[in-house]
Amino acid sequence: MLKSINQWCYPEGTPIEKVFEYSRNAGFDAVELNLNEAGGVGLTVETTKEEAEKILALAKEYELQLRSLSTSLLWKTPLSSPDESVRREGIRVVEKMLEIASFIGIDTILLVPGAVSKEVSYDECYERSQEAIKQIIPIAEKFSVKIGIENVWNKFLLSPLEMARYIDELDSEYIGAYFDVGNVLQFGFPEQWIKILGKRIFKVHVKDFSTSVGNITGFVPLLAGDVDWKSVKNALEQIGYKDTLTAELSPYALCPSTLADDTARHLDVILRA
């Protein structure tokens, strides 16, 4: 398994070259970039092929792999929205992610399928998001880029059995899971999710969570929470997972590179567990 870190682990506005410098110096194998709004740092909805290739060349200079791409934009344009125009914009965001990923050899993008709310019922979220993803699958096939559906705090896909069913119903080799270890700890055991999702898992996010806090402020650095990392590692080995473990943590306010140093050491401990 490869040590990877998400761009969000550094303060907003950190130049891409600094993201790569801090990550390589800390000993990471890969960096997960994010698709940002126009005017953002790094990859944006306006990034051209030439601009994306320059970022790839820079990553290669730092001997870093780019293996996945995420975004926060789908929280603004969810595929579960009751507004068809919002759903269409969400589809365009995902299509842009797939295109950019193909430019620079990224094999998987992360997709948040939607969110359940008072305005969007559970069944509506399920049906609308699946319908939108079905429209996107031909684009994923065209660019040969996979889509990993992430389990997030969106009141949706709350069990591994349901997530497996949701993925299987989409019936495409390009659709799988982007499994987040820390996100399930409030209501389950990540090692059980891993074994049930099995080969559906394309990529893995790692963060820790303190169940005694039990809310959004309960996310803590790796090894500081209640994740049973030895069981998680064993479960990943059992399903034959050999890809990235991507840290997704809140940045340090002081000396941003220190988070990379700490997290790389924590991942070394996990990988030796």
C-alpha positions in Angstrom: 0.0 0.0 0.0 1.1 3.5 -0.8 1.3 6.5 1.5 -0.7 9.4 0.1 -1.9 12.8 1.3 -4.8 15.0 0.1 -4.2 18.6 -0.9 -6.7 19.7 1.8 -4.2 18.7 4.5 -2.5 22.0 3.8 -3.9 25.5 4.4 -6.2 26.8 1.6 -4.1 28.7 -1.0 -0.9 26.7 -0.5 0.9 26.7 -3.8 0.9 23.3 -5.6 4.7 23.2 -5.6 4.7 23.6 -1.8 2.1 20.8 -1.5 4.4 18.6 -3.5 7.6 19.8 -1.6 6.1 19.2 1.8 4.6 15.8 0.8 7.8 14.5 -0.8 10.0 15.7 2.1 7.7 13.8 4.5 8.1 10.6 2.6 4.7 10.3 0.8 4.4 8.3 -2.4 1.4 10.2 -3.8 -0.7 13.3 -3.5 -4.5 13.5 -4.1 -5.4 16.8 -5.7 -8.8 18.5 -5.6 -10.8 20.1 -8.4 -11.5 23.6 -7.3 -13.7 26.5 -8.4 -12.3 28.9 -11.0 -9.5 31.0 -9.5 -8.5 28.3 -7.0 -5.0 26.8 -6.5 -4.1 23.9 -8.7 -6.7 22.1 -10.8 -9.9 24.0 -11.3 -13.0 23.8 -13.5 -11.2 26.0 -16.0 -7.9 24.0 -16.2 -6.8 23.1 -19.7 -5.0 20.0 -20.8 -1.7 21.9 -21.0 -2.1 23.3 -17.5 -2.9 19.9 -16.1 0.1 18.4 -17.8 2.4 21.0 -16.2 1.1 20.0 -12.8 1.8 16.3 -13.7 5.3 17.3 -14.8 5.9 19.1 -11.5 4.7 16.1 -9.5 7.1 13.9 -11.4 9.9 16.3 -10.5 9.1 15.6 -6.9 8.8 11.9 -7.6 5.1 11.8 -6.5 2.3 9.9 -8.1 -1.1 11.4 -8.9 -3.6 8.5 -8.5 -6.9 10.1 -7.5 -8.8 13.3 -7.7 -11.5 14.7 -5.3 -13.7 17.8 -5.0 -15.9 19.6 -2.6 -18.0 21.1 -5.5 -20.6 18.4 -5.4 -21.8 19.6 -2.0 -22.9 22.8 -3.9 -24.3 20.9 -6.9 -25.5 17.5 -5.5 -26.6 14.8 -7.9 -29.6 14.3 -5.5 -30.9 17.9 -5.8 -34.6 18.3 -6.6 -33.6 21.0 -9.1 -32.7 19.4 -12.4 -30.4 22.3 -13.4 -28.4 21.8 -10.2 -28.1 18.1 -11.0 -26.9 18.9 -14.5 -24.3 21.2 -13.2 -23.2 18.4 -10.8 -22.9 16.1 -13.8 -20.7 18.7 -15.6 -18.4 18.8 -12.5 -17.9 15.1 -12.6 -17.3 15.1 -16.3 -14.6 17.7 -15.9 -13.0 15.6 -13.2 -13.0 12.6 -15.5 -11.5 14.7 -18.3 -8.7 16.2 -16.2 -8.0 12.8 -14.6 -7.5 11.4 -18.1 -5.1 14.2 -19.0 -2.6 13.3 -16.2 -3.1 9.6 -15.8 -5.2 9.6 -12.6 -7.2 6.4 -12.6 -9.9 7.2 -10.1 -12.0 10.2 -9.1 -14.0 10.6 -5.8 -17.7 11.1 -6.0 -20.1 12.2 -3.2 -23.4 10.9 -4.7 -25.7 13.3 -2.8 -27.2 14.1 0.6 -30.4 13.3 2.5 -32.1 16.2 4.0 -35.6 17.5 5.0 -35.9 18.6 1.4 -34.5 15.4 -0.1 -35.8 12.1 1.1 -33.6 9.0 1.3 -35.3 7.2 -1.6 -35.2 10.4 -3.7 -31.4 10.7 -3.0 -31.0 7.1 -4.0 -32.9 7.3 -7.2 -31.7 10.7 -8.4 -28.1 10.0 -7.7 -28.1 6.7 -9.5 -29.8 8.2 -12.5 -27.2 10.9 -12.7 -24.4 8.4 -12.3 -25.8 6.3 -15.1 -25.5 9.3 -17.4 -21.9 9.7 -16.3 -20.8 6.1 -16.8 -20.3 6.4 -20.6 -18.0 9.4 -20.0 -16.0 7.4 -17.5 -15.7 4.6 -20.0 -14.6 7.1 -22.7 -11.8 8.4 -20.5 -11.0 5.1 -18.9 -11.2 6.6 -15.4 -13.0 4.9 -12.5 -15.5 6.6 -10.1 -15.2 5.8 -6.4 -18.3 6.6 -4.4 -17.4 7.8 -1.0 -19.1 7.1 2.3 -19.5 10.6 3.9 -21.6 12.2 6.6 -24.5 12.8 4.2 -27.1 10.6 6.0 -26.9 8.2 3.0 -25.6 4.7 2.3 -25.4 4.0 6.1 -24.4 0.3 5.9 -21.8 -1.6 3.9 -24.6 -4.0 2.6 -26.5 -1.0 1.2 -23.4 0.5 -0.3 -22.5 -2.7 -2.0 -26.0 -3.0 -3.4 -26.0 0.6 -4.6 -22.7 0.0 -6.5 -23.8 -3.4 -7.9 -27.1 -1.9 -9.2 -25.1 0.5 -11.3 -23.5 -2.5 -13.0 -20.3 -1.0 -14.3 -16.6 -1.9 -13.8 -16.0 1.8 -13.6 -18.1 2.3 -10.5 -16.8 1.3 -7.0 -16.2 2.6 -3.6 -13.9 5.2 -2.3 -13.9 4.0 1.3 -13.2 6.4 4.1 -12.1 4.6 7.3 -12.8 7.4 9.8 -16.2 8.3 8.4 -17.9 5.0 9.5 -16.7 4.9 13.0 -19.7 6.7 14.5 -22.0 3.9 13.4 -19.9 0.9 12.5 -16.6 -0.8 12.2 -14.4 0.0 9.2 -12.8 -3.5 9.1 -16.3 -5.0 8.6 -17.1 -2.5 5.8 -13.8 -3.4 4.1 -14.5 -7.1 4.1 -18.1 -6.7 2.8 -17.2 -4.1 0.1 -14.2 -6.2 -0.9 -13.0 -5.7 -4.5 -15.5 -2.9 -4.9 -13.0 -0.7 -3.1 -11.0 1.4 -5.5 -9.3 3.8 -3.1 -9.1 4.4 0.7 -9.2 7.6 2.8 -7.7 7.5 6.3 -8.5 9.7 9.2 -9.2 8.9 12.9 -12.3 9.6 15.0 -13.0 9.9 18.7 -16.3 8.2 19.5 -16.4 9.9 22.9 -16.9 13.2 21.1 -19.3 11.7 18.6 -19.8 14.7 16.3 -18.0 16.5 13.5 -15.4 17.8 15.9 -14.4 14.2 16.8 -12.1 13.8 13.8 -8.5 13.6 15.1 -5.0 12.8 13.8 -4.2 9.3 12.9 -3.6 7.0 16.0 -5.3 9.6 18.2 -8.8 8.1 17.9 -10.7 4.8 18.1 -10.0 3.2 14.8 -8.6 -0.3 15.2 -5.8 0.2 12.7 -4.4 -3.3 13.0 -7.8 -4.8 12.1 -8.2 -2.3 9.3 -4.8 -3.1 7.8 -5.6 -6.9 8.1 -8.9 -6.4 6.3 -7.3 -4.5 3.5 -4.7 -7.2 3.1 -7.4 -9.9 3.1 -9.2 -8.2 0.1 -5.9 -7.8 -1.7 -5.8 -4.0 -1.6 -2.5 -2.6 -2.8 -3.3 1.0 -3.7 -3.2 4.4 -1.8 -4.0 5.1 1.8 -4.8 8.8 1.4 -4.7 11.0 4.6 -7.5 13.5 4.6 -7.0 15.7 7.7 -7.5 19.3 8.8 -4.4 21.4 8.3 -2.2 22.7 11.1 -2.4 26.5 11.6 1.3 26.7 12.4 4.0 25.1 10.2 1.8 23.3 7.6 4.6 20.9 6.7 4.5 19.4 10.2 1.2 17.7 9.5 2.7 15.9 6.6 5.7 14.8 8.7 3.4 13.6 11.6 0.9 11.9 9.3 3.6 10.1 7.3 5.1 8.7 10.5 1.6 7.6 11.7 1.0 5.8 8.4 4.3 4.0 8.8 3.1 2.7 12.2 -0.3 1.6 10.6 1.5 -0.2 7.8 3.7 -2.0 10.2 0.8 -3.0 12.5 
